[in-house]
């Protein structure tokens, strides 16, 4: 896959379990506007399904220690994108609301953070919500 350097998102610490993967590209899904793919540049066999948590949890609020977000230099709230990883679960699909990905779109840098509070690691999607995602 050819990727323009301006499309890369750098995760300096990698993602949990994928610490060696630091360069990613965010790709739109052809069949669902609710879904995107975070594709590893270093390991082409790795692509993570991601979505906006607010699409499925309208009141989603992320509380994170300031030191966690400091490396992102988030000066402009409009340049921030928060995504969560979509996983297959025994009953269907789930969202990891506890460890979202925060991306500074201007600087093209991201970080996976742990939220404060009781957000679930596996937020199960209901059947009508699963139909919106349609993960292949």
C-alpha positions in Angstrom: 0.0 0.0 0.0 1.3 3.4 -0.9 0.8 6.0 1.8 1.5 9.7 1.6 3.8 10.8 4.4 1.2 13.5 5.3 -1.4 10.8 6.0 0.7 9.0 8.6 -0.2 9.2 12.3 2.7 8.7 14.7 2.0 6.9 18.0 5.4 7.4 19.7 4.6 4.7 22.4 2.8 2.4 20.0 -0.5 0.8 21.1 -0.9 -1.7 24.0 0.3 -5.0 22.7 1.6 -3.4 19.6 4.3 -1.2 21.0 6.6 -1.7 18.0 4.0 -0.4 15.7 4.3 3.4 15.7 3.4 4.5 12.3 -0.3 4.2 11.3 -2.7 5.4 8.7 -6.4 6.0 9.2 -8.4 4.6 6.3 -12.2 5.0 5.7 -14.3 1.8 5.4 -15.8 1.3 2.0 -19.1 -0.1 3.4 -19.7 1.8 6.6 -19.3 5.5 7.4 -19.4 4.5 11.1 -16.2 2.5 10.8 -12.6 3.3 10.0 -9.4 1.2 9.9 -6.2 2.0 11.7 -3.6 0.3 9.5 -0.1 -0.3 10.7 2.6 0.8 8.3 5.3 -1.3 9.9 3.2 -4.5 9.9 0.8 -4.6 7.0 -1.1 -7.6 8.4 -2.3 -5.5 11.3 -5.4 -3.2 10.9 -7.7 -2.3 13.8 -11.3 -1.4 13.4 -12.0 1.9 15.1 -15.0 4.2 15.5 -16.1 7.3 17.3 -17.4 6.3 20.8 -20.1 9.0 20.7 -21.7 7.3 17.7 -22.8 4.5 20.0 -22.5 6.0 23.5 -23.9 9.6 23.1 -23.0 10.6 26.6 -19.4 9.3 26.4 -17.0 11.5 28.3 -13.4 10.7 28.6 -11.6 11.8 31.8 -7.8 11.5 31.5 -4.9 12.9 33.6 -3.5 16.0 31.9 0.0 14.4 31.8 -1.4 11.6 29.6 -2.4 14.2 27.0 0.5 16.6 27.3 2.7 14.8 24.6 -0.1 15.5 22.1 0.1 19.3 22.5 -3.6 19.7 22.1 -4.0 23.4 21.6 -7.1 23.3 19.4 -10.0 21.2 20.4 -11.2 21.1 16.8 -8.0 19.2 15.9 -8.7 16.3 18.4 -10.1 13.0 17.3 -11.1 10.4 19.8 -11.5 6.8 18.6 -12.1 3.5 20.2 -11.1 0.1 19.1 -13.8 -2.3 17.9 -13.4 -6.0 18.8 -15.2 -9.2 18.1 -16.7 -10.6 21.3 -18.5 -13.8 22.0 -21.9 -12.2 21.5 -20.9 -9.9 18.6 -18.9 -6.7 18.8 -17.6 -4.5 21.6 -16.0 -1.2 22.0 -13.0 -0.5 24.3 -14.3 2.7 26.0 -11.6 2.4 28.8 -8.6 2.9 26.5 -9.4 5.3 23.7 -7.1 6.6 21.0 -6.6 10.4 21.1 -5.2 11.9 17.9 -4.0 15.4 17.3 -5.0 15.8 13.6 -2.8 18.9 13.0 0.4 17.4 14.4 -0.5 13.8 13.2 0.4 12.3 16.5 -1.7 10.0 18.7 -1.7 8.2 22.0 -3.7 5.4 23.6 -4.7 6.5 27.1 -6.5 5.0 30.1 -9.5 6.9 31.3 -10.4 7.5 34.9 -13.6 6.1 36.2 -15.7 3.0 35.4 -15.8 2.9 31.6 -15.8 -0.7 30.3 -13.1 -2.3 28.3 -15.8 -4.3 26.5 -18.9 -2.3 25.9 -21.2 -4.7 24.0 -23.0 -3.4 21.0 -26.7 -4.2 20.6 -27.8 -6.0 17.4 -29.0 -2.8 15.6 -25.7 -1.1 16.4 -23.7 -4.1 15.1 -25.6 -3.9 11.8 -24.2 -0.3 11.4 -20.6 -1.5 11.6 -20.6 -4.8 9.6 -17.0 -5.8 10.2 -15.8 -8.2 7.6 
